[in-house]
Amino acid sequence: MQCCFRGWVAYRRIGECLSNKARCQAANIVPQDATSLFERTHGEGLSSLSDDIASVHMAQGKGSSCLRSSLLGVLAYFLGVLTVVCFDAARVSRREGAGSVQPFETSTTQALRTTEVPEHGSEFRPESEAEPRTTTSTPVSTTAKAGAKDNEEPVPSPELLKSALRVRHPGPHGLKFIHISKTGGTSIEQLGINLPEQLRWGAWDREEYGYQHGAFRFFPATKREKYDWFLVSRNPVDRFVSEYHCGFEGVNYMQSRFHTEKDFNHWIQGRVRQGGTPGGHFITMTDYLDADPNVTQHIVRYENLNADLRFVLGLYNITFKRLRHDNGGGKRMFRRGNVSNETLAYIRAYYAADFVNFGYPLP
C-alpha cells in the first residue's frame, strides 16, 4: 500500500513539474528560476521531495525520459488501486463465507465430535465396555425355569406387590424368615447373619423360631403377630427331586451313584406314602401359610429368587448384592425328566394344595 501511494504522489508531482516547465518556457524564465517558481508555488516544506525535483531537472533536457517516468507513475498508481480492490474483495468474501464453510473432518474428529460426554461425577466407560443398548422391549414371562438363576426376572413376582401393602413392622428387625426345606433357606439364613444388622433368621433364632422346619401354623398367635414374615416357595416336583439328593433325609451323592432311575422313583413314592418325616423335609408348603389377617407373609418364588428377595428385604431397609446359593445341580444323577408318570401322580395327590395355593401348574 505504501509503495502504491508513493507512486501515485510521484505521478502527481511529475505532472505538476512538467506543467511548471511549460509555463517557464512561455515566460522566457531560465531553468534555474523554474525551481524557484516551483518552491514559491508549493512552499518550502517539501524538502522530502528533493529526489522528485532532481528528476524534473533531469527531465528539462530529456523529454523522453520525463514521459517514461510519467507512464511508470501512472502504471504504479493503477496497480496500487487494483491491489487494494482485490484485497478488500477477498476479505469481504472470506467474512461472508465464514458461516457456510464446513470444517474439514476426518473419521477421528467426527468420532470425537459425536462421542457423548458423561455427566460430572459419572463413570465413563468405552463403548466396548458399556452395557448393550436395548432397542426393543419384549414382555418377560412371569414363570422362570426352576433353579435357573441366570434367567431371573428383573422385577418381583406379582404376588409380592400385594403383600407389600401390608407391611406392619417396618425396619430390619421387624422381619423374620420361615425356612421351608429345599428352597434355598440355608443360604438365606447365612445371608441374614452376615448383614450389618446381623439378622438372626431360622436356625440362628431357635428361641423365637423354634425348630428349623417346624410348621408355621403351630406357632403361638402372639409370636406370629409380633413380626412380619417371608418364605420361599418352589415347584413341588423340583422340591421333591432336590429332597432325594439331600444328605439329611434323602440320598447323598455317593449313594445315588449306584441307584437306577427305577430306584429313584421308588424312593420318592415311598416318601410320599410315608407322609413326610419328623425332620419336616416333606411338609407341604401350605402348612407354612397363615390365614390370619393380622399376620403379614411375603412369598418369594425360588424361580425368581434374587429379584423377589431383593424386593422384600428392600421393604424393610435391608440391602444386599446377590444371594450366593449352590444347589449342587452339577453333581445330580437324576433330574425332573427322570420322574415317571406314576411318581408324578403321587406328587400331584400329596401336594395338591401347594399347586393351587402357590400357583404352580399341575405336572
C-alpha positions, -999 to 999 in steps of 0.1 A, spaced: 0 0 0 28 24 9 46 18 -25 13 24 -44 7 56 -25 43 69 -32 38 60 -69 6 80 -71 23 110 -53 52 108 -78 28 108 -107 10 139 -94 43 158 -87 58 149 -121 28 162 -138 29 195 -119 66 198 -127 60 194 -164 33 220 -163 56 244 -145 83 239 -170 59 247 -198 49 279 -181 85 289 -175 94 284 -212 65 305 -222 76 334 -199 113 331 -210 124 322 -175 158 305 -171 157 269 -160 172 278 -126 142 300 -119 119 271 -126 130 256 -93 123 289 -75 89 291 -91 81 255 -80 92 263 -44 72 295 -44 41 276 -57 43 247 -33 61 262 -3 94 254 13 82 225 34 86 199 6 123 192 12 114 155 13 106 157 -25 142 166 -34 146 134 -53 115 142 -74 126 177 -81 160 164 -92 143 142 -116 124 172 -130 158 190 -136 170 160 -155 138 159 -175 144 195 -187 169 183 -213 154 149 -218 117 150 -227 116 113 -235 129 103 -200 103 125 -184 75 109 -204 87 75 -195 87 84 -158 51 97 -161 40 64 -177 56 44 -149 39 66 -123 5 61 -139 11 23 -141 21 22 -104 -10 41 -95 -34 18 -113 -16 -13 -99 -20 1 -64 -57 7 -69 -62 -28 -84 -43 -44 -54 -65 -25 -29 -97 -35 -46 -87 -72 -49 -76 -73 -12 -109 -57 0 -129 -81 -22 -111 -111 -8 -115 -100 28 -153 -94 23 -157 -128 6 -139 -146 34 -160 -128 61 -193 -136 43 -184 -173 37 -173 -180 73 -207 -192 84 -213 -215 54 -179 -232 50 -178 -266 68 -146 -275 86 -126 -304 73 -133 -336 92 -116 -370 94 -131 -401 108 -113 -395 141 -125 -359 145 -160 -370 136 -160 -397 162 -147 -373 188 -174 -348 179 -202 -374 182 -189 -390 214 -213 -384 243 -196 -368 273 -206 -383 306 -220 -360 333 -198 -348 361 -193 -375 387 -205 -403 365 -182 -432 354 -171 -431 318 -168 -464 300 -158 -470 264 -184 -484 240 -168 -518 242 -173 -520 279 -206 -502 281 -238 -521 286 -256 -531 254 -284 -508 244 -319 -522 242 -337 -512 211 -369 -532 215 -388 -542 246 -402 -577 248 -426 -589 275 -410 -610 301 -427 -642 313 -436 -643 349 -427 -680 351 -390 -688 351 -372 -721 348 -367 -739 381 -334 -731 396 -322 -710 366 -307 -681 385 -292 -665 354 -326 -661 338 -343 -645 367 -369 -617 362 -357 -582 367 -389 -574 385 -406 -591 415 -434 -616 412 -469 -602 411 -479 -618 444 -453 -596 462 -469 -564 450 -500 -573 471 -482 -582 503 -460 -551 500 -491 -531 510 -493 -550 543 -460 -541 560 -468 -539 597 -434 -540 614 -410 -518 593 -373 -519 599 -347 -547 596 -356 -563 629 -393 -564 621 -389 -592 595 -384 -629 602 -378 -658 578 -398 -691 576 -374 -718 564 -391 -744 542 -368 -772 532 -351 -773 498 -360 -737 489 -326 -720 495 -333 -714 532 -298 -722 544 -283 -696 521 -309 -670 533 -302 -677 569 -265 -672 563 -272 -640 544 -291 -626 574 -263 -633 599 -237 -617 575 -256 -585 571 -245 -554 591 -277 -558 611 -268 -594 619 -303 -606 615 -309 -640 632 -332 -659 610 -343 -696 611 -316 -718 626 -299 -688 641 -330 -679 661 -342 -710 678 -355 -691 708 -381 -671 687 -385 -695 658 -384 -730 674 -374 -759 653 -359 -750 619 -385 -766 597 -415 -766 621 -449 -758 605 -457 -722 609 -494 -728 617 -484 -743 650 -467 -711 663 -485 -692 690 -506 -663 677 -487 -637 698 -454 -647 681 -469 -648 646 -483 -613 650 -451 -599 666 -432 -598 633 -437 -597 595 -426 -629 578 -413 -641 544 -409 -676 530 -397 -691 497 -419 -714 475 -408 -739 449 -424 -761 424 -433 -793 443 -418 -816 417 -384 -799 418 -385 -797 455 -391 -834 458 -363 -842 434 -340 -820 455 -350 -838 486 -338 -870 470 -303 -856 468 -304 -840 502 -278 -855 526 -300 -853 556 -333 -871 549 -327 -881 513 -298 -898 494 -264 -882 491 -243 -882 460 -222 -912 470 -253 -934 475 -272 -921 444 -243 -931 422 -255 -967 425 -292 -960 420 -310 -966 388 -339 -945 376 -363 -971 389 -347 -968 424 -350 -931 422 -388 -932 415 -393 -960 441 -377 -938 467 -399 -908 460 -431 -929 461 -421 -944 494 -416 -910 510 -450 -898 497 -467 -929 511 -449 -923 544 -463 -888 546 -431 -869 553 -405 -873 581 -400 -859 616 -374 -835 602 -400 -816 583 -383 -821 549 -415 -832 532 -441 -810 549 -463 -793 524 -457 -756 518 -493 -749 526 -486 -758 563 -465 -727 565 -492 -703 554 -513 -683 578 -548 -671 570 -548 -647 600 -554 -612 585 -533 -598 614 -502 -617 601 -482 -604 571 -464 -630 549 -444 -623 518 -440 -653 494 -407 -653 475 -405 -676 445 -375 -698 442 -376 -695 404 -371 -657 408 -351 -658 440 -328 -628 438 -352 -603 424 -380 -613 448 -357 -614 478 -342 -580 470 -377 -565 467 -389 -579 500 -358 -570 520 -360 -536 505 -393 -530 521 -376 -532 555 -345 -512 545 -323 -543 541 -299 -542 511 -277 -569 497 -259 -575 464 -267 -611 455 -276 -643 473 -249 -670 469 -267 -703 466 -254 -736 454 -280 -763 450 -254 -789 438 -270 -792 404 -238 -802 387 -235 -834 408 -270 -847 405 -277 -881 389 -314 -876 384 -335 -846 374 -371 -837 368 -371 -855 335 -363 -888 353 -396 -886 373 -420 -912 359 -457 -906 353 -466 -928 382 -444 -908 405 -459 -876 392 -494 -889 402 -481 -895 437 -468 -859 439 -499 -844 425 -520 -861 451 -498 -853 480 -490 -817 471 -524 -808 455 -528 -778 478 -494 -765 470 -500 -764 433 -532 -744 439 -521 -721 467 -487 -711 452 -498 -710 415 -477 -738 400 -491 -758 370 -500 -794 376 -474 -818 361 
